[in-house]
Amino acid sequence: MQYNKTEENKWLLTEYEGENASLSLTSVNFALSFQEIYQGVIFNDLL
Protein backbone atom coordinates (compact mmCIF):
# COMPACT_ATOMS: atom_id res chain seq x y z
CA MET A 1 0.00 0.00 0.00
CA GLN A 2 1.11 3.51 -0.73
CA TYR A 3 -0.42 6.78 0.46
CA ASN A 4 0.04 9.98 -1.54
CA LYS A 5 -1.16 13.46 -0.71
CA THR A 6 -2.75 15.09 -3.75
CA GLU A 7 -2.58 18.73 -4.79
CA GLU A 8 -6.10 19.10 -3.36
CA ASN A 9 -4.74 18.03 0.09
CA LYS A 10 -6.56 14.69 -0.07
CA TRP A 11 -4.96 11.33 0.60
CA LEU A 12 -4.90 8.73 -2.16
CA LEU A 13 -4.39 5.04 -1.32
CA THR A 14 -2.83 2.75 -3.92
CA GLU A 15 -2.76 -1.01 -3.35
CA TYR A 16 -0.27 -3.22 -5.15
CA GLU A 17 -0.68 -6.91 -5.91
CA GLY A 18 1.53 -9.43 -7.62
CA GLU A 19 5.23 -9.75 -8.05
CA ASN A 20 5.20 -7.77 -11.30
CA ALA A 21 3.88 -4.59 -9.65
CA SER A 22 6.15 -1.60 -9.18
CA LEU A 23 6.33 1.28 -6.73
CA SER A 24 6.22 4.71 -8.39
CA LEU A 25 7.30 7.96 -6.77
CA THR A 26 6.11 10.48 -9.32
CA SER A 27 7.28 13.55 -7.39
CA VAL A 28 10.90 12.46 -7.95
CA ASN A 29 10.35 10.54 -11.22
CA PHE A 30 11.35 7.17 -9.75
CA ALA A 31 9.97 3.64 -10.10
CA LEU A 32 11.19 0.32 -8.72
CA SER A 33 9.67 -3.13 -9.14
CA PHE A 34 8.77 -5.16 -6.08
CA GLN A 35 10.94 -7.95 -7.48
CA GLU A 36 13.92 -5.59 -7.13
CA ILE A 37 12.86 -4.36 -3.68
CA TYR A 38 12.51 -7.88 -2.27
CA GLN A 39 15.37 -9.51 -4.17
CA GLY A 40 17.10 -11.97 -1.83
CA VAL A 41 14.29 -11.95 0.75
CA ILE A 42 12.95 -15.37 1.69
CA PHE A 43 9.30 -15.43 2.68
CA ASN A 44 8.23 -18.30 4.92
CA ASP A 45 4.75 -19.74 4.57
CA LEU A 46 2.50 -18.41 7.30
CA LEU A 47 0.07 -21.34 7.20
NORPE-V651576 format. One record per pair of residues at least 12 apart in sequence whose C-alpha atoms are under 8 Angstrom apart, sorted by sequence separation. I is the first residue (numbers start at 0). GAP is how many residues later the second one is. If there is no record, write none. Layout:
# NORPE-V651576
i=I gap=GAP
i=I gap=GAP
This chain:
# NORPE-V651576
i=0 gap=12
i=1 gap=12
i=20 gap=12
i=21 gap=12
i=0 gap=13
i=1 gap=13
i=19 gap=13
i=20 gap=13
i=0 gap=14
i=19 gap=14
i=0 gap=15
i=18 gap=15
i=19 gap=15
i=18 gap=16
